[in-house]
Amino acid sequence: MQLGSEAVDLLSGLPAWQGFLLLVGGGVALALGIRVFGDRLLRQVTPRIEGDIDDIVFRGIHTAMYVTVGLGGAYAGAQIYDVRPAVAVSLEAGTLSVVVVVWMVTLLRIGRRASAVATDSAYIDRQMVPILQNVWSALVSGGGILLLLILWDIDVTPLLASAGIMGIIVGLAARDTLANFFGSLSLYLDGTYAVGDFVVLETGERGRVEDISVRSTVIRTRDDILVTVPNSKLNNAAIVNESTPRRKRRIRVPVGVAYGTDIDRVEEVLLEIAEAEDLVQDRPSPRVRFRTFGDSALNFELLCWVGNPALTARATHELNSAIYKRFQAEGVEIPFPQRSVSISTADDGDRVDRAPEDTADGVAGE
């Protein structure tokens, strides 16, 4: 602090024009020093950091930094030396305005360059990059314009009041659009799903996510139909993502066999069928579970894995076909409920119909 006071006293003792030029020249010299030595430092530091974002940020703010330091000399001269009030106000406001504009343009450029790099990144959904860039540009531009108005003593209260009223009007008129916009941000930040994932909605639709926009999400169903769902509804709904955390999906194939069937042989046959199917994954290995004693059958369940959610329906079809053909060849009976109706005649000549009975075997008759 004492050194700073001595420097101010020394500058105050000089003629105004000499001291002012000295401060301006010192600021420019310091800015050149920052540029020269800063470039050398950046060339040594940025290669050690993975990715390109750091290079974009550091090199982007470097120019704005030495421009700010260079203009700092003119601002300091206006503060130290007695300058006419009109000139001093214009000089201070003009210097700070240039600094604000330089930093605003610099931050906008950094946002555009970072967005271009993030679009090719495997860790960021490219559908969300334009949204984040627009938000960044709006915040930087709005903040820069507000600072410029304050620097030139322009009352921003009426503007803020008008902006508040307009915000309420726009919010009421476009509440659905805003809800979809913030819904898309929530879905992205939560990582609910991404393009290419297979999802199941609360309404029962199942399909692949084709596109995620600011307003809605497009899903292609198994019937090759595109379903567009607003993001605000998806944000408040329970969604099953079949592609996470792994794309492998387990399928369940229920099978019933008649009472009296050798259950060990049934298990062996089912495992052989699963191991012979190309769509079924070797790991985790297929397994068979004896679930329940049903009314008409012993209920088993074949559990196996497929490599992609899109293959579950096809794999189930192939397994069901193979099971039916193999059971016929092995003589394993697949029972089904049947109803037998008996008719008897009483001694007095009156016909009596008995109530039907459900049986597991036999031929239905009337």
C-alpha angles and dihedrals in degrees: 000000000000091000090051092050092050090051091051091049090049092051092045090057093058124083111274096247093047094048092045092051090046092055092046091048092046091052092050092047091050090048091052090049091052090049095050100041093033091058090052091049093049092051089056099042107038097058089060092059118077118238133026100261093085092051091051093049098044095044091043096056093039094079093044090050098057092041088055092049091047092053090045090078092060091047092049091049091055090051097047104039128059106254126170108274094239091050093042094052093047092045094050095043092044093049093048091044091056089049091050093048092047092051093044092053091044094053091047091052091047089052093051094047093045090050091052091053093043091053089067094043119112091212098057126062106240090214090067097047096082090048093053092044092053091049091049093048092049093050094047094045094045093048093047094050091048091053092049092052091050092048092055092047094247111157107242096184095093089045092051091047091049091046090051093052092045089048091055092048093047091044092054094044095046102030093127092050092048091047090053091047095052089040090058090050091050093049090050096047092046092047091226094160142334137212109291096028121127111232137180117214128210089253090060099254113141125190150111123295106244102175140002115202134169092268108031150358122242118215125189110213127210088262089061092250121141113228117193114204124184112243092230090064094045090049090060097039135085108251125189111212107201093186097064143114084000131001092230112105129194118225127200121214112190116209130183125201131185122267111267095038118134100256094196090057090048090055092049093050093049092050091049090052092050093048091050094052112096094208092059117091121235092218122077086033120232118261139188126221128195100220114175147345101248130199092257106010150026103256119221130175127210112211120194141146134243126197098236135029089232090065098057096092094045093046091050090052093050093047094048091050092048092047093051093049093045094048090052090051093046094045093241110155120226104203126210130189114271132182125219121198121195125197121199133178120224123224092252091061095254116131116232121197116206122216114263119258128212114232134177096222139028135065119291114242139171 
